[in-house]
Amino acid sequence: MEAARFWEPRRLVYNLLLFGVAVLWLVKTWPHFRPAMTLESFGIMAVLALLANACYCAAYLAEILIQNATSSVVWNRQRWAIWVVGTLLAILFENYWIADEIYPFVPHP
């Protein structure tokens, strides 16, 4: 229960940050991504968002593995570190995915 109280409110921030990165890509490269805005691509983006949230659940694995090994004060700092590093890793992965796997294959207008 304590784990959910820490991780779940931060899931919203995690999702908003990832959403912000995607919006920034769209705004900065709008003419390029315009042809990709189809109903099919929105379905693919929804699947990718679900996968990002599934990856967020890895925090619970860390919670199980580390929680009993440290004191609660130390663990609370480690939780924050895990959240920050995990979120930055997700942003890095998202940027890579957009730049290398999506951007080059979008048809140019």
C-alpha positions in Angstrom: 0.0 0.0 0.0 2.8 2.4 0.8 4.4 1.6 -2.6 1.2 2.6 -4.4 1.0 5.9 -2.4 4.4 6.8 -3.7 4.4 5.5 -7.3 0.9 6.1 -8.5 0.7 9.9 -8.1 4.0 10.2 -9.9 2.6 8.1 -12.8 0.6 11.1 -13.8 3.7 13.3 -13.9 5.6 10.5 -15.8 2.8 10.4 -18.4 2.6 14.1 -18.7 6.3 14.4 -19.3 6.2 11.7 -22.0 3.2 13.3 -23.6 5.0 16.7 -23.5 8.0 15.2 -25.3 5.7 13.8 -28.1 3.9 17.1 -28.4 7.2 19.0 -28.6 8.3 16.7 -31.4 5.0 17.3 -33.3 5.2 21.1 -32.8 8.9 21.5 -33.7 8.5 19.2 -36.8 4.9 19.8 -37.7 5.0 19.9 -41.4 6.9 16.6 -41.4 4.5 14.7 -39.1 1.3 16.1 -40.5 0.8 13.1 -42.9 1.2 10.7 -40.0 -1.8 12.1 -38.1 -4.2 9.3 -39.1 -6.6 7.1 -37.1 -4.2 4.2 -37.5 -1.3 6.2 -36.0 -3.4 7.2 -33.0 -4.0 3.5 -32.3 -0.3 2.8 -32.5 0.4 5.8 -30.2 -2.1 4.4 -27.7 -0.3 1.0 -27.7 3.0 2.8 -27.2 1.5 4.7 -24.3 0.2 1.5 -22.8 3.7 0.0 -23.1 5.3 3.0 -21.4 2.9 2.5 -18.5 3.7 -1.2 -18.4 7.4 -0.3 -18.1 6.5 2.1 -15.3 5.3 -0.9 -13.4 8.9 -2.1 -13.2 9.1 0.3 -10.2 7.1 -2.2 -8.2 9.7 -4.9 -8.9 12.4 -2.6 -7.5 10.1 -1.9 -4.6 9.8 -5.6 -3.8 13.6 -6.2 -4.3 14.9 -3.3 -2.3 12.2 -2.3 0.3 13.2 -4.9 2.9 16.9 -4.4 2.4 17.1 -0.7 3.6 15.5 1.6 6.2 12.5 3.6 5.3 14.3 6.9 5.2 17.0 5.6 2.9 14.4 3.8 0.8 12.4 7.0 0.3 15.5 8.7 -1.2 16.1 5.7 -3.3 12.6 5.7 -4.6 13.0 9.3 -5.7 16.3 8.4 -7.4 14.7 5.4 -9.2 11.7 7.6 -10.3 14.0 10.3 -11.7 16.4 8.0 -13.4 13.5 5.8 -14.8 11.7 8.9 -16.1 14.8 10.3 -17.7 15.5 6.9 -19.3 11.9 6.8 -20.6 12.3 10.2 -22.1 15.6 9.2 -23.7 14.0 6.0 -25.1 11.0 8.0 -26.4 13.3 10.5 -28.2 15.3 7.7 -29.7 12.2 5.9 -30.8 10.7 9.0 -32.5 14.0 10.1 -34.1 15.2 6.8 -35.3 12.1 4.5 -35.7 9.3 6.9 -36.6 10.6 10.2 -38.0 12.5 8.7 -40.9 9.6 6.6 -42.1 6.9 9.3 -42.1 6.1 10.2 -45.6 7.2 13.7 -46.5 4.4 16.1 -47.7 
